[in-house]
């Protein structure tokens, strides 16, 4: 694999994703705070080439200023979100393919949770950095976008190869599982995944990355066949306790 990806837990339930090239170069995605990134980067040799941003929320960007000051990293983010992001060195738009640590990454439109949200897909590495669009057994809350926009974003991700690693922005899987089984109580793959998630969290282990294939078998949001179904279950999740 040309690059590898590692989850760095931060804040209360966020993940920053650390990308490592074979030559030791590093990039990160969505640093909600600087401390865990600094610890990981310094342990790996003390250089951070690039910071990727999926959207503007503070729990995904708050670590950027300290990391840029420490390492001189370049920052990459969406043109449509640039007015709300930290200063960008590389401005991208959906449909582009960009170089990340010497590997091509496709910039995907990912509206729904926010407007201007993007995802980064690495076809050669089977890695997807999807921010707060797709979660394991869930999807992002519709804070700015519409159900139709989220449906389109999820359909785009659903079409990626089944082995693609889903590297999402939060550890929400356990609560997502409790809701998902109320939507599809007869889904045996979902029941099995819910049991696995409970065991992982009991041991303090992360439940992600998952894969597109696993999510297509278990995630009611990714499995929704139309906008109306997605809107209905998203509203139900918003009110689920």
C-alpha positions in Angstrom: 0.0 0.0 0.0 1.5 3.4 -1.0 0.3 5.1 2.2 -1.1 3.9 5.5 -3.7 5.5 7.7 -3.9 5.6 11.5 -6.6 7.0 13.8 -5.5 9.5 16.4 -8.3 10.0 19.1 -8.8 13.6 20.1 -11.2 15.8 22.0 -14.1 13.7 23.5 -14.9 11.5 20.5 -13.1 12.8 17.4 -10.6 11.2 15.2 -7.8 12.9 13.4 -6.4 10.6 10.7 -2.6 10.3 10.2 -1.4 9.4 6.7 2.1 8.0 6.3 4.1 7.5 3.1 6.7 4.8 2.7 9.4 7.4 2.7 8.2 8.7 6.1 6.4 11.8 5.0 3.2 12.5 7.0 -0.1 14.2 6.4 -3.2 14.5 8.7 -6.9 15.0 8.2 -9.1 17.2 10.4 -7.0 18.0 13.5 -9.5 18.9 16.2 -6.7 19.6 18.5 -2.9 19.8 18.1 -1.6 17.8 21.1 -2.3 14.2 19.8 -1.0 15.1 16.4 2.2 16.6 17.8 2.9 13.5 19.9 2.4 11.2 16.8 4.4 13.4 14.4 7.3 13.9 16.8 7.4 10.2 17.5 7.6 9.6 13.8 10.4 12.0 13.0 9.0 15.5 13.5 7.8 16.6 10.0 4.2 17.1 8.8 3.9 18.0 5.2 0.2 18.5 4.7 -3.1 19.1 6.6 -6.3 18.0 4.9 -9.6 19.5 5.9 -13.1 18.1 5.1 -15.1 21.0 6.6 -15.0 24.0 8.8 -16.3 22.9 12.2 -14.0 23.7 15.1 -13.7 20.1 16.2 -12.0 19.4 12.9 -9.8 22.5 12.4 -8.9 23.9 15.8 -5.5 22.3 15.9 -4.4 23.8 12.5 -2.8 27.1 13.7 -0.5 25.4 16.3 0.5 22.7 13.8 1.3 25.1 11.0 3.3 27.2 13.4 5.3 24.2 14.6 5.8 22.3 11.3 5.2 24.8 8.5 2.6 22.4 7.1 0.6 23.2 4.0 -3.2 23.3 4.4 -5.6 21.9 1.9 -9.4 22.5 1.8 -12.4 23.3 -0.3 -12.9 26.4 -2.2 -16.6 26.6 -1.3 -15.7 26.4 2.4 -12.5 28.6 2.3 -14.1 31.6 3.9 -14.8 29.5 7.1 -11.6 27.4 7.1 -8.1 28.3 8.4 -6.0 30.0 5.7 -5.5 27.5 2.8 -2.3 26.9 0.8 -4.0 24.5 -1.6 -7.6 25.2 -2.6 -9.5 22.3 -4.1 -12.9 21.6 -5.7 -14.9 18.4 -6.1 -13.9 16.5 -9.3 -10.2 17.3 -8.9 -7.5 14.8 -8.3 -4.7 16.1 -6.1 -1.3 14.8 -4.9 -1.1 13.8 -1.3 2.3 12.4 -0.2 2.9 11.4 -3.8 -0.4 9.5 -4.1 -3.5 10.7 -6.1 -6.5 11.6 -4.0 -9.9 12.3 -5.5 -11.8 15.3 -4.1 -15.5 14.3 -3.7 -18.5 16.5 -3.1 -19.9 15.6 0.3 -22.6 18.2 1.1 -25.3 17.4 3.7 -23.8 17.8 7.1 -22.5 21.2 6.0 -22.4 23.0 2.6 -18.9 22.9 1.1 -18.0 19.6 2.9 -15.6 17.4 0.9 -14.1 13.9 1.2 -10.8 12.6 0.0 -10.7 9.2 -1.7 -7.3 7.4 -2.4 -8.1 4.8 -5.0 -4.6 3.2 -4.9 -4.8 2.8 -1.2 -8.5 2.1 -0.7 -8.8 4.9 1.8 -11.7 7.4 2.3 -11.4 10.4 4.6 -15.1 11.4 4.9 -15.2 13.8 7.8 -18.8 13.9 9.2 -20.7 12.7 6.1 -20.6 8.9 6.6 -20.1 7.2 10.0 -20.0 3.6 10.9 -23.7 2.7 11.1 -24.7 6.3 10.6 -24.4 9.6 8.7 -23.9 13.2 9.7 -26.6 15.4 11.1 -28.1 17.8 8.5 -26.9 21.0 10.0 -26.8 23.0 6.8 -27.6 20.7 3.9 -30.7 18.9 2.9 -31.7 15.2 2.9 -31.4 15.3 -0.9 -27.8 16.6 -0.7 -26.9 14.0 1.9 -28.5 11.2 -0.2 -26.4 12.2 -3.2 -23.2 12.3 -1.1 -23.9 8.9 0.4 -24.7 7.4 -3.0 -21.4 8.6 -4.3 -19.6 7.0 -1.4 -21.6 3.8 -1.7 -20.3 3.4 -5.3 -16.7 3.2 -4.1 -15.0 -0.3 -4.0 -16.2 -2.5 -1.1 -12.7 -2.8 0.4 -12.4 1.0 0.8 -11.5 2.0 4.4 -14.1 4.4 5.8 -12.1 6.9 8.0 -14.7 9.1 9.6 -14.5 12.0 12.1 -16.1 10.5 15.2 -16.5 7.5 17.4 -20.3 7.3 17.2 -20.7 3.7 16.3 -22.1 2.4 19.6 -24.9 4.9 19.7 -25.4 4.5 16.0 -25.8 0.8 16.5 -28.5 1.2 19.1 -30.6 3.2 16.6 -29.7 1.2 13.5 -31.2 -2.1 15.0 -34.5 -0.3 15.5 -34.6 0.5 11.8 -33.5 -2.9 10.6 -34.2 -5.4 13.4 -34.0 -8.4 11.1 -30.6 -7.5 9.6 -28.3 -10.3 11.0 -25.2 -8.6 9.7 -26.1 -5.5 11.6 -26.8 -7.5 14.8 -23.4 -9.1 14.5 -21.7 -5.7 13.9 -23.5 -4.2 16.9 -22.2 -7.0 19.1 -18.7 -6.5 17.8 -18.9 -2.8 18.5 -20.1 -3.3 22.1 -17.1 -5.6 22.7 -14.6 -3.2 21.1 -15.8 -0.3 23.1 -15.8 -2.3 26.3 -12.1 -2.8 25.7 -11.6 0.9 24.8 -10.8 0.1 21.2 -11.9 2.1 18.2 -14.6 0.8 15.9 -13.2 2.5 12.8 -12.0 2.3 10.2 -14.9 0.3 8.8 -15.3 -0.5 5.1 -17.7 0.5 2.4 -18.7 -3.1 2.0 -19.5 -3.5 5.7 -21.5 -0.3 5.7 -23.5 -1.3 2.7 -24.5 -4.5 4.6 -25.3 -2.8 8.0 -25.7 1.0 7.7 -29.4 2.0 7.3 -28.4 5.5 6.0 -26.1 4.1 3.3 -28.8 1.5 2.5 -31.6 4.0 2.1 -33.1 3.6 -1.4 -34.4 7.1 -1.8 -34.3 10.6 -0.4 -37.6 10.2 1.5 -36.4 7.1 3.3 -33.1 8.8 4.3 -35.0 11.9 5.5 -37.3 9.8 7.6 -34.6 7.8 9.3 -32.4 10.9 9.8 -35.3 12.7 11.6 -35.9 9.6 13.7 -32.2 9.4 14.6 -32.3 13.1 15.6 -35.0 12.3 18.1 -33.7 9.0 19.3 -32.8 8.6 22.9 
